[in-house]
Amino acid sequence: MIKINLALQGGGAHGAFTWGVLDRILEDEDIEIAAISGTSAGALNAAALKSGMVKDGREGAREALAWVWGKVGAVPQDGFTQWLNMWSPSNQVLADALEKSPAFAAMDMMQRMMSPYVYGPLLKNPLEGILNQLDFASVCGVAGPEIHICATNVRSGKIRVFAGKEITPEAIMASACLPTVFQAVEIFDPKTGQTEAYWDGGYTGNPALYPLFLPHLPDDILIVNINPLYRQELPTQTQSIQNRINEISFNSSLFRELRAIDFVKRLLIDGKLPSGTMKDVLVHMVADDALMNTLNVATKTVAIPVMLQRLKDAGRTAADQFLTAHKADLNKRSTVDLTAMFS
C-alpha cells in the first residue's frame, strides 16, 4: 500500500479541479490517504472526502464529493449565468463573458464599496447549508485520514490550524471567509479562553504543510495546486490585477514552506544534518496552469455547473497523468525539483 498526504489549496469554485483529482486518486486502491491539509475549497473537499469515506469507503468519498459540488453548482444564479450554461462556450470565452456580465460587475462593485458588515445578519455564507448536511462526527473522528483545516486569525495575523474535534462547519467557513465578501467567522478558542475572529486561511497557509510533517505520517506530500504559479499575460484591468495579487499572496505561504523543505533536503544531502534528525519530505504536485491561465476571478467566484464539470474533468486528467508518470516514484523520491523551482 502506498501511503501519502494531501495538501489541498483554496481557490473558490476552482476547487472543483481538486474534486477531479481526488476522484481519480480514490479510484486507485493501491493509494491510501493518510492525512489532508486543506484551505478554503480545499477544506471543503477534505471534509466531504472524509465524511463519505468513513461511512462508505472510497465510493462513499467519491459520492460525497460529487454531492457537495452538485450543491455548490446549485446555488441560485442569474439568467445570464444560466444562459452561459446552455451555450457552453470555450473556457476563455466563458470566463471573459462572465467577468464582463452586468451581474458580476454589480457584485464586484458592491464588494469594493460596501463592507460585509453593512448587511448585518442577513448576509450568510452559502456553504453553511451544505456543511450542515455533512456528518461532522465522521469528519472529526479518528477513522479515516487526519484532517487539518487552515484559517487566519484576524487580530494576530497568525495561522490557525483546526484538527480533530475542533473541525466544525464554522471552522470550514472560517477557512473560506474572504473578508471583502463575508463577515469574519467568530469561534471560541478554549486554548485562549477568548472568541477569535477568522478570515480565509489562504493568507497564512494555502495550505499549511507543516501539520503533515508529523513523525507518524508518510513522507510524501501531494500538493493539488489551483492557483497558477505563473501567468504569461500581464494583468492590466482592475479585476485581473486584484486577482493576480490574491494568487501571489495565496501562493506565498506555500512557497515559504517549500523553500524550507528544499533547505532541509540540501542539508541532509550534504551531510550537515544527521539522517533522521529532520523529516526528508517527498514533494509531488498536480496542477494545470494552462487551464487556470484561461480562467479569472469571475470563474473563481461564480460556480457555473458547466465550468465545475470541466474543472473536475481537468482534475481527473491531471491526476491520471501524474499517476501514469509518477506512481512508481511515490514513497521513494520527490517528483518536484524544488531547487529548479526557486532558481
N, C-alpha and C positions, 0 to 999 in steps of 0.2 A: 504494500500500500504506500502510495506517495502522499505524504502529509505536507500541506502548505498553509500559509497565512495569506489573507487577502487584505489589501488596502484600497478602499473604495472612495474615490473623490466625489465631491459635490459639484453640481452644475445645473441645478434646476431640472427642466424637462429632458435635458441631455443625459440625465441619469438612466434613461431608457436604453442607452448604449450598454451600460453596465448590466442591466437586466438581461440583455442578449448574451453578454459574456458569461454571466452566472448560469444562464440556462444551458449553455454549451458545456461548461465545466461540470455541472451536475449530471450530465449525461454520461460522463466518463467515470465509471465505477472504480477505476484504479486510483483516483484522486480523492483524498479526504481533506476537507476544510477544517483546520484546527482552530483558527481564530480569525476574526474580522475586525478591522478598524475602519469606521465609516464616518463621513461628514455629510450633512445635509441630505441630498438624494442618496448618497452612499449609506447614510444611516438608515434611511427608509428601506433601501434594498437589503441591508443586513438584517433588520428586524423582520421583514417579510420572509426572507430565506429561512431564518431560524425558527420562526413560528410555524412555518409549514413543515420544515424538516423534522422537528420534534414530534409533530403529530403523525405525519405520513411519509417520512423518509425523503429521499431525493425527489420523487414525483410530487410529494406534498409541498416541497420547497418551490419547485417549478410552478405548481398551480397557485401557490400564494403570491409569487412574484407576478404572474400573469393577472391575478385578481387585482392586486394593488395598482398596477399600471393601467388596467382597464378602468379602474375607478378614477385615477388621475386624468385619463383622457375623457372621462365622462363629466368633468367639471363644466358647468354651463358655458357656452360660447356664443359670441355674437353671430349674426348672419354672414358676415364676411368670412370668418374662420370656417364656418360650416360649408360655405361655397368653395373655399380652398380645399377642404377635404374631398369634395366631389370632383373638383377639377384635377387635383393631384399633379401639379407641375413638378419640374425638377427641384432638387433641394435648394439650389441657389436662387431660382426664381421664386420659390415658395418663401424662402427666408426674406428676400428683398420685398416681396409683396406684403408680407406680414409686418415688417418693420415700418413700411410706409402707410399701413392701413390707418384710417381715422380712429378706430377703437384703440389700437396700440399707442398711437400718438397722444390721445387724450389721457390714457392711463399713465404714460411716461411723464407727461406734463404735470399731472396731479401729484405723482410721486416726488417730482422735483420741487414743487411749490408748497405742498402741504405735508405736515408731519403726520405719521400714522396715529398720533395721539389725538388728533382733531376729531377722529371718528368715535373715540371712546370705546365702549364695549360692543359696538355694532360691527367692528372690524374683527373678523375671525380668520384664522389660517384654514384654508380648505382641506389641509391634511388632517385636521383634528377629527373629522368624521370618519376618515379612512383608518387612522391609527386606533381609534376607539373600538374598531371591529377586529383588530389583531389580538391574538392570545398572548398577552404580556407575561402571563405566568410561565409560558414556554420560553419567551424571549429572555426572561431573567433567570431561568433555571440553569442547572448545571449540565443537563443533557445537551448534546449538540455543540457547535462551535462557540468559543468565547466571543462575546461582543463588546466592543469598545466604541463609544459614541463621543464625538468631539464637539464642543461648543466654546464660545469665547465669553469670558466674564467681562461685562461691560465696564464695571468700576475699576478692576485691577488690570484689565487688558491681557490677562493670562489665560492660557488654555485650561479647559476643564474637561476631563475625560470621565464619562459616566460608564460604569460597568456593573454587572450583576444586578442586584435588586434596585440599584439606582436608575436603571433604564426604565423609563415610563413614556407614555405619549408626550408628556411635556418636555422630556429630555430630547426626544426626536425633533419636536417642533423648535426647541431652542437651537439645536444644531442646524436647522433650516431657516432661521429667523433673519431675513435680510432687513437691516434697520431702517431702510427707507420705505419698506413695504408694510412691515408688521411691528407692533409694539414689542419691546423686549419681553422675553418669557421669564417669569419670576419663579424660582424654585427654592424651597427651603433646603439649606445645606446643614445637615447635622454635625459636620466637622467644625463649622464656624459658629453654628447656632444662629445664623442670620439667613434672611431670604435674599438670595443673589439674583441679579438680572443677567440674562444671557442673550447674545447675538449669534449669528451664523458662525459655525466652527471653522469655516474656510479662512477666516482672518488669522488664525493662530495654528491651525493644523488641518491640512486638506489632502489626505487625513494625517493624523499623528501616526508615525511609525513606531515610536518608542514603546508603546504598550505591547508590541509584537516581539520585543527583544527578550521577553521573559525566558528564563532557562528551560522551562518545561515545554516551550513551544518550538516547532521546527525552525530551521534556519532560513527557509525560503519565504520571501515576501513577494507576492504577485500584485503589482500596482495596476489598477484599472484607471487610466488617465483620461478624463473627458474635458480637461481644459487644455487647449492646444499649447504646446511648448513653444511653437514658432508660428508666426503669421507672416506670410510673404507681403501681403498688401498693407501699406501704411494707412492707419485709420485717420480720416480727415473730418468726419462728421461727429457731432457731439455724442450721439449714442454709441457709435463704434469706438470712439476714444475712451468713453467711460467703460465700455465692455472690455476693452483691452487692458485698461488699468485694473479692473477686477480680476481678469485672468492672470495677470502678472502677480498681483498681490496674493491671489489664492494659490499660485504655484510656488511662491517664495518660501513658505514654511517647509514644503516638501523638498525643495532644492537644498535647504539648510541641512535637513536630516540626511539626505543622500550624500552631501559633501562630507558629513561626519562619518557615514558608513565607509566612504571611499578612503578617508584619512585612516580609519582603524584598519581597513584591509591592507593598506600600504605599509603600516607599521607591523602588521603580522607577517607580511611577505618579506619585509626587510629584517625580520627577527628582532625588532626593537620592542616587541611585546611577546611575552611567552605564550605559546599556544594554549588556548583555554582560558586565558585571562579575560578576554572580551569575546563576545559572540561574533563569528565570521558570517555576517548576513549575506545570503544569496538573493540578489535582486533581479526581478523579472518585471516586464511591463507589457500590458496590452493597451493599444491606443490606435486611433485612426485620425491623425492630424489632417490628412487630406479632406476627410469628410467634415471635420469640425471647422476647417477654414472656409467652407461654403455656408456655414450657419452663422447666426448672430445672436444678439441679446434677445430678440423677439422670439426666436425658436426656443431659447432657453427659458423664457418667461411664460409663454403661452403653450399649453400642452395640446397640440393638434394630433388627433389619433393617427392620421396618415404618417406624420413625422415620427411619432413614437414607434410605430411599426417599422419604419425604415431604420431608425436608430437601433432598435432591437436586432433586426436582421444584420445590420453592420457589425454590431457587437458579437453576434454569433459567428459571423465570418472571421472577424479579427481573432477571436478565441480559438477557432478551428485552425487558423493559420499558425497561431502561436503553438498549439499543441502538436501540430504536424511537424513543425520545425524544432521544437524545444522540449517536448515532453520527456525525452530521454535525458535532458540536462537537469531536470528537477531533482532536488536533493543531492546534486553533485557539484554544480557550478552556476555562477551568475550568467545571465544572458543579456544583461545591460552593461555596456562598457562605461562605467562611471567616470573613469579618467578622461575618456574621449568626450563625454557629455560636458565636462567642465573645462575642457582645454580651449 
